[in-house]
Amino acid sequence: MNYFELYDLPVTFHPDQNVVKQQFYALSKKFHPDFYINESAEKQDEVLELSTLNNKAFQVLKNQQKVLQYVLSLKGIVKEGENYTLPQSFLMEMMDVNETIMDLQFDPDTEKHIQVKAEIEGIEEGLDHQLQQLTKAFDESSGAAQEAILSEIKDVYYRNKYMLRLKESLAKL
């Protein structure tokens, strides 16, 4: 059972947070281990497993970034340890940023550091905006249209991961 099924929600990148909270509290109450103290060990294990599943579901569904990764994994779009190849045009665009970061490692320059940080943040904002549009389009569509949108979301997801690595490299300087 996936988290959306557990909470009786459609698979979406923007789950209704009120429903998520309501379902979490209702299932927390329903599957609280104290209510099953007189049941068999099998039943107690089952309830404990459902309680754990409920907690994990809540932790994912209340966090936009975790929902993104979860839906992509659920749909089989992103796989653990996948070697996704970013588009050459994006990598060429990032070459200057990478070179600046490498230069800063050997020749620290506060002004350059601030500029490259602002550039990275600007690119991230653009990717976040694009991601918001795509995830909303996914939620509003169905069937083959969703599948096409998922591949675009996957690309933006990996671009964001790349940008995160750049930010981490810059933060170490």
N, C-alpha and C positions, 0 to 999 in steps of 0.2 A: 504494500500500500504506500503510495506516495503522499507527500504532505498535503497536496491539494485535495486528494480524495479523503484523507483523514478529516480535513476541515470542511468538506463538502463545498469546495470552491472550484471554479473552472481554472485550468492552467492559464496563468496570466503573469505578466511582468509587474503588474500593479495590483496585488491583492487588496481587497477592502480591509483596511486596518481595524475597523470596528468589528467586522466579522472574525478576523484573525484573533482579536482579544477575546471576543465572546466565546468562540470555539475553544480557545486555550483554557479559559476558566471553567467552562462546562466540562471539558474532558479531564481537566485536573481534578475536579471534584468527583467525576465518575470513576476515574482510575486511581484514586488515591489509595495507596497500599494499606492504610489503616482500616479501610472499609472491608478488606478482604483477609483480615488476620485469622479468621476461623475457617477459611477455605483451604482446599488442598494445596500442596506445594506447587503442583502444576498450574493451578489457577492463580496463585500468588505470582509465579514467574511470568505468566501471561500478562497479568495486570501491570507488573513492574516493567515489562517490555513495552506495553502500550503507553504507560506513563513516560517512559524514556523517549519514545517516538513523539509523543505530544510535546515534550520539552524541546526536542531537536527541531520539530516543525516550527514551533513558535520562534526559536532563535533565528531560523532562516527566513521565515515569512515576514518578520518585522524589520528585516534589514534589506534595503534595496539592492545593494551590491551582492549579497548572498542569494537573493531571489534570482538575480540575473544569472549567476553561475549555476544555480540549481535547475532553472528552466532549461538552460542550454545543455546541461548534463542529462536531464530527464528526457529531452527530445533527441539525445544522441548526437548533438551538434558539436559539443566539446567533450573530449575524452581526456582522462588523467594521463599526463606524460605525452600528450600529443605534440607533434612537431609541426606546428602551423607555420606556413611561410607567408610572411607579410608581403604586400604588393611592393614591387621594386620602386614605384613612384614614391611611396611613403618612406621607404628606407633611404632613398636619395635625399628626400626632404630632411630626414633626421641626421644625415651625414654631417652637416654643419654644426648641429647641436652637439653631436658626439665629439667632433673635433674640438669644439670650444671647451667641453668638459675635460678632455684629455690635456689640452693646453693649460687649463686651470690647475691640474694636478702638479704640473711642473713649474708653473709660473702664476701663483695666486694673484688675482686681481679682483678686488671687491666690486668694482663697477661692472666688469664682465660677468661676474657671478650673479649679480642682481639682474642683469639683462637676460642671461640665459634662463634664469629661474622664471622670469616674467614670460619669456617665449614659451617655455614648457607649459606654464599655467594657461597661457592663451590657447595652445593646441589642445590641452585637456578640456578646457571649456567648450571648444568647438566639438570635440568628440562626445562630451557629455550631452550637449544639445542634440547632436545627431542621434545619439543613443535614445534619448527621450522620445524623439520623433518616431524612431523605428519601433521601439517597444510599444508605444501607443498604437501605431499602425498594426502591429501584430495582434494586440488585444482586440482591435476593432475588426479584424478580418478572420477568415477561416480557410481551411483546406490548402490548396496549392499556393495561394497568396501568402499564407503564413510561412510555408516552407521557404519561399523565396526571400521573405523578410528575415527569417532566421539566419540565412547565410550572410546577410549584410550585418546583422547584429553580431555574429561571430567575428567578423572582420574588425568591427569597432571594439569589441571586447578584447581582442588580442592587441590592437593598437594601444588601448588603454593600459594593458599590462606592460607593454613596451615603455610607455611614458612613465609608468610607476618605477620601472627599473632605472630610467634616466634620472628621475627625481631622487631616488635612493643614492645613486652615484654622486649626484651633486651635493646631497646632504652630508656625505662622508668627507667632503673637502673642507 
